């Protein structure tokens, strides 16, 4: 594929990689960055942190925030990648672990695609290497028959590899990483050879310990990581800001029209999610039962994006309570019996009595009935 064709493909992608979606910002940062850079890094640690947290460059270029949260968390994560310790981003579902992982890899290596997606069925070959069986049968074990994993490629090229949902991978497969992270070497016993990591190699893993299907990390593997915990947004305003930014980005990629008065509905969705998640109303006066779902920021983004699509295609272009009500019900009521009772109780004791929320109450009651 030619360079122009690749550029066109990236522009048409439903969800471009970070290094493509924010290529202009990364280029501007690289041009303005005069600070020391670790081996094979595209940017200095300062510039990587600026890319994630946002800022304005001397030439006036605005770098949009990719992560809204404590600055020190980002600084520790970036500094970890500049050492020989791997980085583990830990947090409950929906705390932007994957988002931060992707943007870190894009800023450090210019490539966020060296990715292993963890599942219950992830095999050892996904982390180490596999074989081209046609070549293997025809000529036996050889370098030509070997199929490198994303981790092996990152080791050989001095890049950043990513392992998503590490705790979903079976424990014996997880431990494949121990030698890679401690010795910086990947043995290939079939060839009597090994791949040694070159300078610039590191690995970012994400994990959560509150979801189903979790395999605890062994103490030996956990010691190979520096763990950074990503918290839920500290304030309602922070969460509204995050949801608004991501919905706007997703809306542009889907070519949805901008909704001029959507912030009020976003704030309602965030308020509902935070109160049910915390088990108490925002003013601290009313204790609530929490449903079984996580009600994460990521789920709030999904609810608002769906509402935006409804408003654009089947409404008058203004995001209203009725556009988000069904999405909220689907996010809150995961257990049809217990969660429905919790939701109805919340509607009647909190939403019904809240000033200015009558339209929201009616819309939610309509889809709940």
QUISUL-V81713 format. One line per field, one symbol per residue. phi: phi as a letter, one per 40 degrees, with the letter a starting at -180 (. if undefined). psi: psi as a letter, one per 30 degrees, with the letter a starting at -180 (. if undefined). A space follows every 10 residues. Layout:
BEGIN
phi->???
psi->???
END
This chain:
BEGIN
phi->.ccccccccc ccccbccdcc cbdccccccc cccbccbddg ccbcdccccc cccgibcdcg ccccccbbid cccccccccd ccbcccbbcb icdgcgccdc dcccccccbg abccbbccac bccdccccab bcccccccbg caccccbccd ccccccbgbb cbbcfdcccd dccdcdcdcc cccfabcbcc bfbabcccdh cabbbbabbb bcgcbdcccc ccccbccbcc ccdcbdcccc cccccccccc ccccfccccc bcccccccdc ccccccccga cdcgcbcbcc ccccfccccc cccccccccc cccbbbgbcb dccbccccdc cccccdcccc cccccccccb cccccgbccc ccccccccc
psi->kleeeeeeee efkeillefe eheeeeeeee efjglkklkg kflleeeeee eeflaklfgf kkjkkfkjak eeeeeeeeee ffagklkjjk llkgggeeee eeeeeeeefg jgfikjjklf gkleffedla kjfeeeeefl kleffkjkle eeeeeefhlk lkjkheffkk efeefffeee fefhkjkiff ghalkkklkf klkklkllgg llgkjkklee eeffkjkkkj llkeleeeee eeeeeeeeee eefghkkkjf hfeeeeeeee eeeeeeefgk lefgfkklkk lflfhleeee eeeeeeeeee eefgagfkkl efffeeeeee eeiejfdeee eeeeeeeefd eefkkggeee eeeeeeff.
END
